[in-house]
Amino acid sequence: MQTLTIIITVIQLISCVALVTIVLFQSGKSSGLSGAIGGGSGDTFLSKNKSKSLDARLARFTKWVAGVFMLLTLVLNFIIK
């Protein structure tokens, strides 16, 4: 049981580092001050092809890695108790 706990903890640590890295690679959702002044155009190339962009893939991957992280946390909680 001790080796299983160590293995799951290492996998959880790897998923934690991956989750932080993926979130840091994503671009911000707001344009900041320049978007507030300029109004931000909704007809840009990036807004039309948002589902095919790198940000969309990173957002999808973030959800999967976060799910794995939460599942591993629950499993560790039940194993340790």
Distance bins in CASP14 RR format, pairs under 12 A and 6 or more apart:
PFRMAT RR
TARGET T0000
AUTHOR 0000-0000-0000
RMODE 2
METHOD distances of the structure
MODEL  1
1 7 0 0 0 0 0 1 0 0 0 0 0
1 8 0 0 0 0 0 1 0 0 0 0 0
1 76 0 0 0 0 0 1 0 0 0 0 0
1 78 0 0 0 0 0 1 0 0 0 0 0
1 79 1 0 0 1 0 0 0 0 0 0 0
1 80 0 0 0 0 1 0 0 0 0 0 0
1 81 0 0 0 0 0 1 0 0 0 0 0
2 8 0 0 0 0 0 1 0 0 0 0 0
2 9 0 0 0 0 0 1 0 0 0 0 0
2 79 0 0 0 0 1 0 0 0 0 0 0
2 80 0 0 0 0 0 1 0 0 0 0 0
3 9 0 0 0 0 0 1 0 0 0 0 0
3 10 0 0 0 0 0 1 0 0 0 0 0
3 79 0 0 0 0 0 1 0 0 0 0 0
4 10 0 0 0 0 0 1 0 0 0 0 0
4 11 0 0 0 0 0 1 0 0 0 0 0
4 72 0 0 0 0 0 1 0 0 0 0 0
4 75 0 0 0 0 1 0 0 0 0 0 0
4 76 0 0 0 0 1 0 0 0 0 0 0
4 78 0 0 0 0 0 1 0 0 0 0 0
4 79 1 0 0 1 0 0 0 0 0 0 0
4 80 0 0 0 0 0 1 0 0 0 0 0
5 11 0 0 0 0 0 1 0 0 0 0 0
5 12 0 0 0 0 0 1 0 0 0 0 0
5 72 0 0 0 0 0 1 0 0 0 0 0
5 75 0 0 0 0 1 0 0 0 0 0 0
5 76 1 0 0 1 0 0 0 0 0 0 0
5 77 0 0 0 0 0 1 0 0 0 0 0
5 78 0 0 0 0 0 1 0 0 0 0 0
5 79 1 0 1 0 0 0 0 0 0 0 0
5 80 1 0 0 1 0 0 0 0 0 0 0
5 81 0 0 0 0 0 1 0 0 0 0 0
6 12 0 0 0 0 0 1 0 0 0 0 0
6 13 0 0 0 0 0 1 0 0 0 0 0
6 76 0 0 0 0 0 1 0 0 0 0 0
6 79 0 0 0 0 0 1 0 0 0 0 0
6 80 0 0 0 0 0 1 0 0 0 0 0
7 13 0 0 0 0 0 1 0 0 0 0 0
7 14 0 0 0 0 0 1 0 0 0 0 0
7 72 0 0 0 0 0 1 0 0 0 0 0
7 75 0 0 0 0 0 1 0 0 0 0 0
7 76 0 0 0 0 0 1 0 0 0 0 0
7 79 0 0 0 0 0 1 0 0 0 0 0
8 14 0 0 0 0 0 1 0 0 0 0 0
8 15 0 0 0 0 0 1 0 0 0 0 0
8 68 0 0 0 0 0 1 0 0 0 0 0
8 69 0 0 0 0 0 1 0 0 0 0 0
8 71 0 0 0 0 0 1 0 0 0 0 0
8 72 1 0 1 0 0 0 0 0 0 0 0
8 73 0 0 0 0 1 0 0 0 0 0 0
8 74 0 0 0 0 0 1 0 0 0 0 0
8 75 1 0 0 1 0 0 0 0 0 0 0
8 76 1 0 1 0 0 0 0 0 0 0 0
8 77 0 0 0 0 0 1 0 0 0 0 0
8 78 0 0 0 0 0 1 0 0 0 0 0
8 79 1 0 0 1 0 0 0 0 0 0 0
8 80 0 0 0 0 0 1 0 0 0 0 0
9 15 0 0 0 0 0 1 0 0 0 0 0
9 16 0 0 0 0 0 1 0 0 0 0 0
9 72 0 0 0 0 1 0 0 0 0 0 0
9 73 0 0 0 0 0 1 0 0 0 0 0
9 75 0 0 0 0 0 1 0 0 0 0 0
9 76 1 0 0 1 0 0 0 0 0 0 0
9 77 0 0 0 0 0 1 0 0 0 0 0
9 79 0 0 0 0 1 0 0 0 0 0 0
9 80 0 0 0 0 1 0 0 0 0 0 0
10 16 0 0 0 0 0 1 0 0 0 0 0
10 17 0 0 0 0 0 1 0 0 0 0 0
10 72 0 0 0 0 0 1 0 0 0 0 0
10 76 0 0 0 0 0 1 0 0 0 0 0
11 17 0 0 0 0 0 1 0 0 0 0 0
11 18 0 0 0 0 0 1 0 0 0 0 0
11 65 0 0 0 0 0 1 0 0 0 0 0
11 68 0 0 0 0 1 0 0 0 0 0 0
11 69 0 0 0 0 1 0 0 0 0 0 0
11 71 0 0 0 0 0 1 0 0 0 0 0
11 72 1 0 0 1 0 0 0 0 0 0 0
11 73 0 0 0 0 0 1 0 0 0 0 0
11 75 0 0 0 0 1 0 0 0 0 0 0
11 76 0 0 0 0 1 0 0 0 0 0 0
12 18 0 0 0 0 0 1 0 0 0 0 0
12 19 0 0 0 0 0 1 0 0 0 0 0
12 65 0 0 0 0 0 1 0 0 0 0 0
12 67 0 0 0 0 0 1 0 0 0 0 0
12 68 0 0 0 0 1 0 0 0 0 0 0
12 69 1 0 0 1 0 0 0 0 0 0 0
12 70 0 0 0 0 1 0 0 0 0 0 0
12 71 0 0 0 0 1 0 0 0 0 0 0
12 72 1 0 1 0 0 0 0 0 0 0 0
12 73 1 0 0 1 0 0 0 0 0 0 0
12 74 0 0 0 0 0 1 0 0 0 0 0
12 75 0 0 0 0 1 0 0 0 0 0 0
12 76 1 0 0 1 0 0 0 0 0 0 0
12 77 0 0 0 0 0 1 0 0 0 0 0
12 79 0 0 0 0 0 1 0 0 0 0 0
13 19 0 0 0 0 0 1 0 0 0 0 0
13 20 0 0 0 0 0 1 0 0 0 0 0
13 69 0 0 0 0 1 0 0 0 0 0 0
13 72 0 0 0 0 1 0 0 0 0 0 0
13 73 0 0 0 0 0 1 0 0 0 0 0
13 76 0 0 0 0 0 1 0 0 0 0 0
14 20 0 0 0 0 0 1 0 0 0 0 0
14 21 0 0 0 0 0 1 0 0 0 0 0
14 65 0 0 0 0 1 0 0 0 0 0 0
14 68 0 0 0 0 1 0 0 0 0 0 0
14 69 0 0 0 0 1 0 0 0 0 0 0
14 72 0 0 0 0 1 0 0 0 0 0 0
15 21 0 0 0 0 0 1 0 0 0 0 0
15 22 0 0 0 0 0 1 0 0 0 0 0
15 61 0 0 0 0 0 1 0 0 0 0 0
15 62 0 0 0 0 0 1 0 0 0 0 0
15 64 0 0 0 0 1 0 0 0 0 0 0
15 65 1 0 1 0 0 0 0 0 0 0 0
15 66 0 0 0 0 1 0 0 0 0 0 0
15 67 0 0 0 0 1 0 0 0 0 0 0
15 68 1 0 1 0 0 0 0 0 0 0 0
15 69 1 0 1 0 0 0 0 0 0 0 0
15 70 0 0 0 0 1 0 0 0 0 0 0
15 71 0 0 0 0 1 0 0 0 0 0 0
15 72 1 0 0 1 0 0 0 0 0 0 0
15 73 0 0 0 0 1 0 0 0 0 0 0
15 76 0 0 0 0 0 1 0 0 0 0 0
16 22 0 0 0 0 0 1 0 0 0 0 0
16 23 0 0 0 0 0 1 0 0 0 0 0
16 65 0 0 0 0 1 0 0 0 0 0 0
16 66 0 0 0 0 0 1 0 0 0 0 0
16 67 0 0 0 0 0 1 0 0 0 0 0
16 68 0 0 0 0 0 1 0 0 0 0 0
16 69 1 0 0 1 0 0 0 0 0 0 0
16 70 0 0 0 0 0 1 0 0 0 0 0
16 72 0 0 0 0 1 0 0 0 0 0 0
16 73 0 0 0 0 1 0 0 0 0 0 0
17 23 0 0 0 0 0 1 0 0 0 0 0
17 24 0 0 0 0 0 1 0 0 0 0 0
17 65 0 0 0 0 1 0 0 0 0 0 0
17 69 0 0 0 0 0 1 0 0 0 0 0
18 24 0 0 0 0 0 1 0 0 0 0 0
18 25 0 0 0 0 0 1 0 0 0 0 0
18 58 0 0 0 0 0 1 0 0 0 0 0
18 61 0 0 0 0 1 0 0 0 0 0 0
18 62 0 0 0 0 1 0 0 0 0 0 0
18 64 0 0 0 0 0 1 0 0 0 0 0
18 65 1 0 1 0 0 0 0 0 0 0 0
18 66 0 0 0 0 1 0 0 0 0 0 0
18 67 0 0 0 0 0 1 0 0 0 0 0
18 68 0 0 0 0 1 0 0 0 0 0 0
18 69 0 0 0 0 1 0 0 0 0 0 0
18 72 0 0 0 0 0 1 0 0 0 0 0
19 25 0 0 0 0 0 1 0 0 0 0 0
19 26 0 0 0 0 0 1 0 0 0 0 0
19 58 0 0 0 0 0 1 0 0 0 0 0
19 61 0 0 0 0 1 0 0 0 0 0 0
19 62 1 0 0 1 0 0 0 0 0 0 0
19 63 0 0 0 0 0 1 0 0 0 0 0
19 64 0 0 0 0 1 0 0 0 0 0 0
19 65 1 0 1 0 0 0 0 0 0 0 0
19 66 1 0 1 0 0 0 0 0 0 0 0
19 67 0 0 0 0 1 0 0 0 0 0 0
19 68 0 0 0 0 1 0 0 0 0 0 0
19 69 1 0 1 0 0 0 0 0 0 0 0
19 70 0 0 0 0 0 1 0 0 0 0 0
19 72 0 0 0 0 0 1 0 0 0 0 0
19 73 0 0 0 0 0 1 0 0 0 0 0
20 26 0 0 0 0 0 1 0 0 0 0 0
20 62 0 0 0 0 0 1 0 0 0 0 0
20 65 0 0 0 0 1 0 0 0 0 0 0
20 66 0 0 0 0 0 1 0 0 0 0 0
20 69 0 0 0 0 0 1 0 0 0 0 0
21 58 0 0 0 0 0 1 0 0 0 0 0
21 61 0 0 0 0 0 1 0 0 0 0 0
21 62 0 0 0 0 0 1 0 0 0 0 0
21 65 0 0 0 0 1 0 0 0 0 0 0
22 54 0 0 0 0 0 1 0 0 0 0 0
22 55 0 0 0 0 0 1 0 0 0 0 0
22 57 0 0 0 0 1 0 0 0 0 0 0
22 58 1 0 1 0 0 0 0 0 0 0 0
22 59 0 0 0 0 1 0 0 0 0 0 0
22 60 0 0 0 0 0 1 0 0 0 0 0
22 61 1 0 1 0 0 0 0 0 0 0 0
22 62 1 0 1 0 0 0 0 0 0 0 0
22 63 0 0 0 0 1 0 0 0 0 0 0
22 64 0 0 0 0 1 0 0 0 0 0 0
22 65 1 0 0 1 0 0 0 0 0 0 0
22 66 0 0 0 0 1 0 0 0 0 0 0
22 68 0 0 0 0 0 1 0 0 0 0 0
22 69 0 0 0 0 0 1 0 0 0 0 0
23 55 0 0 0 0 0 1 0 0 0 0 0
23 58 0 0 0 0 1 0 0 0 0 0 0
23 59 0 0 0 0 1 0 0 0 0 0 0
23 61 0 0 0 0 0 1 0 0 0 0 0
23 62 1 0 0 1 0 0 0 0 0 0 0
23 63 0 0 0 0 0 1 0 0 0 0 0
23 65 0 0 0 0 1 0 0 0 0 0 0
23 66 0 0 0 0 1 0 0 0 0 0 0
23 69 0 0 0 0 0 1 0 0 0 0 0
24 58 0 0 0 0 1 0 0 0 0 0 0
24 62 0 0 0 0 0 1 0 0 0 0 0
25 54 0 0 0 0 1 0 0 0 0 0 0
25 55 0 0 0 0 1 0 0 0 0 0 0
25 57 0 0 0 0 0 1 0 0 0 0 0
25 58 1 0 1 0 0 0 0 0 0 0 0
25 59 0 0 0 0 0 1 0 0 0 0 0
25 61 0 0 0 0 1 0 0 0 0 0 0
25 62 0 0 0 0 1 0 0 0 0 0 0
26 53 0 0 0 0 0 1 0 0 0 0 0
26 54 0 0 0 0 1 0 0 0 0 0 0
26 55 1 0 1 0 0 0 0 0 0 0 0
26 56 0 0 0 0 0 1 0 0 0 0 0
26 57 0 0 0 0 0 1 0 0 0 0 0
26 58 1 0 1 0 0 0 0 0 0 0 0
26 59 1 0 0 1 0 0 0 0 0 0 0
26 60 0 0 0 0 0 1 0 0 0 0 0
26 61 0 0 0 0 1 0 0 0 0 0 0
26 62 1 0 0 1 0 0 0 0 0 0 0
26 63 0 0 0 0 0 1 0 0 0 0 0
27 46 0 0 0 0 1 0 0 0 0 0 0
27 50 0 0 0 0 0 1 0 0 0 0 0
27 53 0 0 0 0 1 0 0 0 0 0 0
27 54 0 0 0 0 1 0 0 0 0 0 0
27 55 1 0 1 0 0 0 0 0 0 0 0
27 56 0 0 0 0 0 1 0 0 0 0 0
27 58 0 0 0 0 1 0 0 0 0 0 0
27 59 0 0 0 0 0 1 0 0 0 0 0
28 35 0 0 0 0 0 1 0 0 0 0 0
28 55 0 0 0 0 1 0 0 0 0 0 0
28 58 0 0 0 0 0 1 0 0 0 0 0
28 59 0 0 0 0 0 1 0 0 0 0 0
29 35 0 0 0 0 0 1 0 0 0 0 0
29 50 0 0 0 0 0 1 0 0 0 0 0
29 55 0 0 0 0 1 0 0 0 0 0 0
29 59 0 0 0 0 1 0 0 0 0 0 0
30 36 0 0 0 0 1 0 0 0 0 0 0
30 39 0 0 0 0 0 1 0 0 0 0 0
30 40 0 0 0 0 0 1 0 0 0 0 0
31 37 0 0 0 0 1 0 0 0 0 0 0
31 38 0 0 0 0 1 0 0 0 0 0 0
31 39 0 0 0 0 1 0 0 0 0 0 0
31 40 1 0 0 1 0 0 0 0 0 0 0
31 41 0 0 0 0 0 1 0 0 0 0 0
31 42 0 0 0 0 0 1 0 0 0 0 0
31 44 0 0 0 0 0 1 0 0 0 0 0
31 46 0 0 0 0 0 1 0 0 0 0 0
31 47 0 0 0 0 0 1 0 0 0 0 0
32 38 0 0 0 0 0 1 0 0 0 0 0
32 39 0 0 0 0 0 1 0 0 0 0 0
32 40 0 0 0 0 0 1 0 0 0 0 0
33 39 0 0 0 0 0 1 0 0 0 0 0
33 40 0 0 0 0 0 1 0 0 0 0 0
34 40 0 0 0 0 1 0 0 0 0 0 0
34 41 0 0 0 0 0 1 0 0 0 0 0
35 41 0 0 0 0 1 0 0 0 0 0 0
35 42 0 0 0 0 0 1 0 0 0 0 0
35 44 0 0 0 0 0 1 0 0 0 0 0
40 46 0 0 0 0 0 1 0 0 0 0 0
40 47 0 0 0 0 1 0 0 0 0 0 0
41 47 1 0 0 1 0 0 0 0 0 0 0
41 48 0 0 0 0 0 1 0 0 0 0 0
42 48 0 0 0 0 1 0 0 0 0 0 0
42 50 0 0 0 0 0 1 0 0 0 0 0
43 49 0 0 0 0 0 1 0 0 0 0 0
44 50 0 0 0 0 1 0 0 0 0 0 0
44 53 0 0 0 0 0 1 0 0 0 0 0
45 52 0 0 0 0 0 1 0 0 0 0 0
45 53 0 0 0 0 1 0 0 0 0 0 0
46 52 0 0 0 0 0 1 0 0 0 0 0
46 53 1 0 0 1 0 0 0 0 0 0 0
46 54 0 0 0 0 0 1 0 0 0 0 0
46 55 0 0 0 0 1 0 0 0 0 0 0
46 56 0 0 0 0 0 1 0 0 0 0 0
47 53 0 0 0 0 1 0 0 0 0 0 0
47 55 0 0 0 0 0 1 0 0 0 0 0
47 56 0 0 0 0 0 1 0 0 0 0 0
49 55 0 0 0 0 0 1 0 0 0 0 0
49 56 0 0 0 0 1 0 0 0 0 0 0
50 56 1 0 1 0 0 0 0 0 0 0 0
50 57 0 0 0 0 0 1 0 0 0 0 0
50 58 0 0 0 0 0 1 0 0 0 0 0
50 59 0 0 0 0 1 0 0 0 0 0 0
50 60 0 0 0 0 0 1 0 0 0 0 0
51 57 0 0 0 0 1 0 0 0 0 0 0
51 59 0 0 0 0 0 1 0 0 0 0 0
51 60 0 0 0 0 1 0 0 0 0 0 0
52 60 0 0 0 0 0 1 0 0 0 0 0
53 59 0 0 0 0 1 0 0 0 0 0 0
53 60 0 0 0 0 0 1 0 0 0 0 0
54 60 0 0 0 0 0 1 0 0 0 0 0
54 61 0 0 0 0 0 1 0 0 0 0 0
55 61 0 0 0 0 0 1 0 0 0 0 0
55 62 0 0 0 0 0 1 0 0 0 0 0
56 62 0 0 0 0 0 1 0 0 0 0 0
56 63 0 0 0 0 0 1 0 0 0 0 0
57 63 0 0 0 0 0 1 0 0 0 0 0
57 64 0 0 0 0 0 1 0 0 0 0 0
58 64 0 0 0 0 0 1 0 0 0 0 0
58 65 0 0 0 0 0 1 0 0 0 0 0
59 65 0 0 0 0 0 1 0 0 0 0 0
59 66 0 0 0 0 0 1 0 0 0 0 0
60 66 0 0 0 0 0 1 0 0 0 0 0
60 67 0 0 0 0 0 1 0 0 0 0 0
61 67 0 0 0 0 0 1 0 0 0 0 0
61 68 0 0 0 0 0 1 0 0 0 0 0
62 68 0 0 0 0 0 1 0 0 0 0 0
62 69 0 0 0 0 0 1 0 0 0 0 0
63 69 0 0 0 0 0 1 0 0 0 0 0
63 70 0 0 0 0 0 1 0 0 0 0 0
64 70 0 0 0 0 0 1 0 0 0 0 0
64 71 0 0 0 0 0 1 0 0 0 0 0
65 71 0 0 0 0 0 1 0 0 0 0 0
65 72 0 0 0 0 0 1 0 0 0 0 0
66 72 0 0 0 0 0 1 0 0 0 0 0
66 73 0 0 0 0 0 1 0 0 0 0 0
67 73 0 0 0 0 1 0 0 0 0 0 0
67 74 0 0 0 0 1 0 0 0 0 0 0
67 75 0 0 0 0 0 1 0 0 0 0 0
68 74 0 0 0 0 0 1 0 0 0 0 0
68 75 0 0 0 0 0 1 0 0 0 0 0
69 75 0 0 0 0 0 1 0 0 0 0 0
69 76 0 0 0 0 0 1 0 0 0 0 0
70 76 0 0 0 0 0 1 0 0 0 0 0
70 77 0 0 0 0 0 1 0 0 0 0 0
71 77 0 0 0 0 0 1 0 0 0 0 0
71 78 0 0 0 0 0 1 0 0 0 0 0
72 78 0 0 0 0 0 1 0 0 0 0 0
72 79 0 0 0 0 0 1 0 0 0 0 0
73 79 0 0 0 0 0 1 0 0 0 0 0
73 80 0 0 0 0 0 1 0 0 0 0 0
74 80 0 0 0 0 0 1 0 0 0 0 0
74 81 0 0 0 0 0 1 0 0 0 0 0
75 81 0 0 0 0 0 1 0 0 0 0 0
END
